[in-house]
Structure formats: C-alpha cells, structure tokens
Amino acid sequence: MRNEMQNPTYPYVLSYLGLRRCIGIIGITLPFVLIFGKWLFEGPGILPSISAYYYSVMRDVFVGSLCAVGVFLLSYRFDLLSDIAGDVAGIAAIGAAFFPTPPAAGATQHQIMIGYAHSIFTALFFAALAFFALVLFPRLDPGKQLTEQKKARNAIYRACGIVILVCIALSIADLFLHSVQWLQALNPGFWLETLAILVFGLAWFIKGKTILQDE
C-alpha cells in the first residue's frame, strides 16, 4: 500500500474507483428511492415504469439521478473504447432525463414525439451498459493475472449484461402487449427497468472494487 501511495497515479486510481462506486450506488438505490419517495409524499402504488416517475412528486429525483449518472459516465476515462461507450451511455442517460416518456393519459402529439426520443435514448443507455458488462468489464488489465476473484467478477459482469439484454428484449415485447390487461396490471415495464437498473448498478459497484477484490 505504501508503494501505491507514493505512486503519482494512485489518486487517479482512487478517483476511478470512486466514480464507479457512485454510478453503482445510484443504480442500486434509484428504484427504491422512487418507490418509497412517492409512497411517502404522494401515496402508495407503483407506476407503470421507472420513466413514469417523471410525472410524480419524484420527478426531480428521477431527472437528477439520470443526469448525475450521465455526467459520471461522460467523465469516465479509461481507454478509447471505454471513453466511447461512456460518452454514448452518458448522453443517452441525460437525453432520457430531458426527453420524458409520454404521460399515461391525455398525451399530446408533441409529447408522443418526445416519448419516441425517450425510448431511443433509453434503449441506447441500456445497450451501452450491457456492452460495459459483457465486453469492457471482463477484460484483464495489462500486467494483471487472472485471479479467482477476477473470474468471479467476470461471471457476475456477464450475468448482469445478459440480464440487461433480456430486459431490453422483454421491454420491446411488452410494447406489443398493452392490450393484455392482466399482464399490464403487474407493471412489467417497471419491473424490467428496475431489474436492468439494479444489475447495472451491481456491475459498476463491483467494478469499483467494493467487493470481490483481489487479495
């Protein structure tokens, strides 16, 4: 540890780890904060999607969290491929915040058009996160050995990436199932988005070397 502290790059290593942890913490806590915040200040009930909380008392938390994640991702600098993926995910997160989904009832044509942009930004955001989990995070840093902890982390990263892709696919399928009332009563959009956000947060939290660190 003393050698690391004397290394001039060590503060930057800490900043990268802190950045990853912050992204992970926001991802893991956001769905719960939205649910309990709405329950506390507006009344019980789960909205059809995470994005629908834009039209609740938790709008500022929803927008602020996405913008914070977006800024963190735009600030993420590791290598060229990570820079590009981070920029895409960051822009998409901020775009999803400022181009909201249409309201559940009484949406105008203008709001519907903005909703299309929201869907595109959301899809890009989750696709970029899946790319991080499946491709970027499992890579072995130069000069490092493939430890048992790294193998365990890679297994979790890949599982998180697969879950995100499955959630994207099921969310697309859900768009064609709005007429199935019993299914919509279960709020599948909310739970799919929540699951994707939770595993995204978990992957980044682990990448921040909070758990499963190398010995």
HELIX and SHEET records of a PDB file:
HELIX    1   1 ARG A    2  GLN A    6  1                                   5    
HELIX    2   2 TYR A   10  PHE A   41  1                                  32    
HELIX    3   3 SER A   51  TYR A   55  5                                   5    
HELIX    4   4 ARG A   59  SER A   75  1                                  17    
HELIX    5   5 LEU A   80  PHE A   98  1                                  19    
HELIX    6   6 GLN A  109  PHE A  131  1                                  23    
HELIX    7   7 PHE A  132  LEU A  136  3                                   5    
HELIX    8   8 GLU A  148  LEU A  175  1                                  28    
HELIX    9   9 GLN A  181  GLN A  184  1                                   4    
HELIX   10  10 PRO A  188  LYS A  207  1                                  20    
END                                                                             
